[in-house]
Amino acid sequence: MLDSKLLRTELDATAEKLARRGFSLDVELLRSLEEKRKDLQVKTEDLQALRNSRSKSIGQAKAKGDHEEAERILAEVGNLGTELDDAKKALAALQLELDAITQTVPNVPDESVPFGKDENDNVEVLRWGTPKQYDFEVKDHVDLGEMGDGLDFASAVKITGARFIVMKGQFARLHRAIAQFMLDLHTDEHGYTEMYVPYLVNADSLFGTGQLPKFGADLFHTQPLTEKVNDEEPRTLSLIPTAEVPVTNLLRDTISEEADLPIKMTAHTPCFRSEAGSYGRDTRGLIRMHQFDKVELVQITRPEDSMAALEELTGHAEKVLQLLELPYRKVVLCTGDMGFGSAKTYDLEVWVPAQETYREISSCSNMWDFQARRMQARFRRKGEKKPELVHTLNGSGLAVGRTMVAILENNQEADGRIMILKYYVSTWVTRHTSVNPDTDTQNPATWLVFYVCNFSVG
């Protein structure tokens, strides 16, 4: 949520910045409502002051023995109280109207964000790796999964419906290994603390990170019971669209000490999205699912540190792709393609051979104080009494399913084998165990390397 001061004292300038990202702020309506709010605020304060003053006069009249005057003033104070209550109600109603508008206003873009209308105007920052050239017909991950009897979309449709997946055998194992690999990299080498969080969250949490009130249709919601269960009141909870929601909300209504910043957290969770508005897009395979796993990165920083933290966090996501030797490109999103709460966003897009294009695998954003204001997530500088809002950042490090797609398709051979890179996972096993990953394939601790070295769908 934007600072209300921007919408009061810098309304025109803020509207101009928002227009760069394609958002039309109703300046005249806000200006009119703000004038009414000011008038009601002044009226309320004047009535309160007059009521207090006249209330004192009651005692003074009684002290003089003028009970008739005291009764007259008492009646006057009663009328003032009624008028004050009406003014307060009108002010509260007007504030709700203002809040309903401001809660749907997106963040203003950072000055470094390129201007543009949509994804076609995003700016490529770099490319890493070179897509492999194949001398055979490339299969997509769906065909590879069916060959290996590991990706079962038909059973998922039977159990639940479209855009779900059942993974079996070595495919399920690879999916698990990818997530474990990412978590270990981010905790052991990048300094994040691993978190386990609920997959169901309340409306306050979704408001805090910006999903509500504007994007409720993108979520899956539980149906509340009509009566108490185990002394719990009926309530609606929502499945998390990303671990960003529960992890970032850990800081809601808290004040951190400056010395404790930055706070860096990571979590591996399933994510649930209704994909409203995406009908007909990416209907084949694992690219766009209602349920998918993701390893999320979250950083909480001082305001002056957040832009550097965005570069660092994005680099941590890039490291996963580099260690897996997956070609990718990094783009900075233009003003018209940014997320609701973002001030600046980088997307990482991995090469998908069967589609002969780069597809998003990570989105890393600096939210500035947009989420922190909603959550009242603050910190106190050393030697200062008044707390300030933190800055929040988040990014995928990475989407597990899409990483699996890239691994399968980029490492396929003509005979159907998948020759998955061994380098980093061998390092992981060697560092964490005393076994030789090249020779000891029976020890459970070496399952990751054994799996990688022997993967085949042929």
Secondary structure, DSSP 8 states (H G I E B T S, - for coil): ---HHHHHTSHHHHHHHHHTTT----HHHHHHHHHHHHHHHHHHHHHHHHHHHHHHHHHHHHHTT-HHHHHHHHHHHHHHHHHHHHHHHHHHHHHHHHHHHHTT------TTS---SSGGG-EEEEEES-----SS----HHHHHHHTT-EEHHHHHHHT-SS--EE-HHHHHHHHHHHHHHHHHHHHTS--EE----SEE-HHHHHHHT-TTTTGGGS-B----SS-BTTB-----EE-SSTHHHHHGGGTT-EEEGGG-SEEEEEEEEEE---TT-TTSS-STTSS-SEEEEEEEEEEE-GGGHHHHHHHHHHHHHHHHHHTT--EEEEE--GGG--TT-SEEEEEEEEEGGGTEEEEEEEEEE-TTHHHHHHT-EEE-TT-SS-EE-EEEEEEEEEHHHHHHHHHHHTB-TTSBB----HHHHHHHHHH-SS-TTT--SSGGGHHHHHHHT-B--
